[in-house]
């Protein structure tokens, strides 16, 4: 079974709150960036209008040329001349319109990515290492304490956990779980210290 959150209520709620807050933050700024991108990209319609205008001029030249083709003697030459003239006049509109669309699209994408980077990188640079460390610690502890021990009694495991707590936890943490940490360990009462060690890695006694 894959473990994502601690078993102890305090640590579990902090982890869940951090996860939910992170997803909400990412979703919020993704929507903001998308809307900004959409708003800026809307100005590209001016470029599309230029492109359509240029295409309309070119199409008009084709129609005029086709009409002139039917004129006796000068028709073929006049029709081709009209098509070239109208085509040449349309090219600046099509070119400028296309370049304007590309520029606006690029600006919209760059600004959207910049907003996402400014909003998300500082948050994720703190959240991801912290969350990865919590998850690695929890899974390692679950494997070492819950799944791997074989051929040992629960009392032996409690004694080892209590010893680890004495050597690893601060005195304030030890006193939160036992009024006399050293006395209890010396007397062979390991439960409170074992519980302190388990809770320090997000596990509950079983």
N, C-alpha and C positions, 0 to 999 in steps of 0.2 A: 504493500500500500504506500503510495507516494504521500509524503508529509510536506505540507506547505506552510502551516502555521503551528505555533507553539501550543502545548496543551494547557499551560497555566493561563488563567484568565487575563491577568494584567498584560503579559507579553503578547498573547493572542490578539487582544483588542488593539494594542498599539500597532501590531503588524497589519491587521485588517484595515485599521484606519489609514495607515500609510499607503497600503495598496489601493484602497478606494479613492483616497485623495489624489494619488498619482494618476490613476486612470481618468478621474474627473478633470484634472488639470490638463492632461494631454488632450482629452476630448474637447474641452473648452477652447484651447488655443488652436486646435485643428480646425474647429468651426470658424473661429475668428480669421485665421489665415485664409481659409477657403473663401469666406465672404469678401475679404479684401482683394483676393485674386480675382474673384468674379466681378467686383466693382471696377477694378482697374482694367481688366480685360474687356469690359463693356465699351471702353473708349476706342477699341480696335474697330468698332462698327464704322467709324469715319473712314478708316482705311479700306474696309470692304465696300463702302459707298463709292470711293474713288475707283476701286477696281471695277465695280459694276458700271460706273460712268464710262470708263475707258472701253469696257467690253461693248457697251451700247454704241459708242462712237464707231468702233470697229465693225459692229454688225450693220450700222447705218451705211458705212462705206461699202460693205458687201452688197447691200440692197441697191444702193445708187449705181454701183458698178454693174450689177445685173441688169438694171433698167437701161443703162447706156449701151450695154452690149448689143442691144437690138437696133441701135441707130445705124443707118446705112453709112458706109464708108469709114466713118471715124469711131464707130461703136466699140470695136474690140480694144483699140488703144485708149479711148476715153474711159472705158469701164475699168481697165487695169490701172490707169492713172488715178481714178477716183478711189479705188480700193487701197492703193498705196498711200495716197494722201490721208485718207481717213485712218488707215492703220498706223501711219507715222504719228498722227495727232493723238491716237489712243494710247500709244506706248508709255508716254510719261505718266499718265493717270494710273495705268496698270502697275507700272514699276513703283511709283511713289506709294500707291495704296498698299502694295504687297510689303514694301519695306516698313511702312508705318505699322501694319498689322504685326509684323515680326518684332518690331521694337517694343510695342505695347505689351505683347505677349511675354517677351523676355523680362520687361520691368515687373509685370504682375507676378511672374514666377519667382524672380529674385526677391522681391519684397515679401512674398508669402513665406519663402524659405528663411529669410532673415528674421521675420517675426517668430517663426517656430523655433529657430535656433536660440534667439535671445530669451524666449519664454521657457524653453524646455531644457536646454543644456545645463544651466545652473541647478535646476531641480533634480534632473536625472543623474547628474554627476555626484550628487550626495545620496540620492535614494538607491540607485542600483548597487554601488559597493556595499552599503549598509544592508540592503535586503539580501544580496548574495552571501554576505558573511553570516547573517542570521540563518539563512536556509542551509548553508554548508554545516554550520555548527549543530543545528537541530538534527539534520540527517545523520551526521557522524555520530552524535550522541545516541540517537535511536538505534543505529546499527551496533555500536559498541556495547550499549547497556541492555537493550531489549532483545536483540536478535542473535548476537554472537556468543554470549556466555553459555557454556555447556559443561555439565558435570560439576557445577558449583551450587551451593545452597544460597537461598535468598539472604540469609544472615551474612554469608561471606561477601556477597555483593554489597550489602549495606555497609559492612565494615570498610570495604575498599572505597566506596563512595564517601563515607564519612572521613576517611583519611585524606582523600583528595580535597574535600571541602576545607579541612584544616590547613592544608598546604596551599590552597589556591585562593580562597575567598578572603575578603577583608574581615577584620574583627567586627565591624559594624554589621556586615551581612550575617556573620555567624551568630551574633547576639540577637538578631531579628528572629532566629529560629530556636535558639537555646539560651537559657540564662547562664549556663555553665558549660560551654563547649568542651573545654579540656577535661573537666570532671566527668562529663557524660561519656566521652570517648574512652577515658581511662577505666571507667566502670563497665564498659562494654555495651553502653546504650547508644546505638548508632542511628536510630530512626530519624531523629531531628536533624542531625548533620547530613545524613543521606538525603533527606528531603531538601535541605538547603542546596546541595550539589545538583540534584535533579532540577530544581526550579531555576537554578542559574543558567541552565541550558534549555529551558522551556519544557521540561518533562514533569509529569505528576507521578507521585508514588503509586504503585499498584500492589 
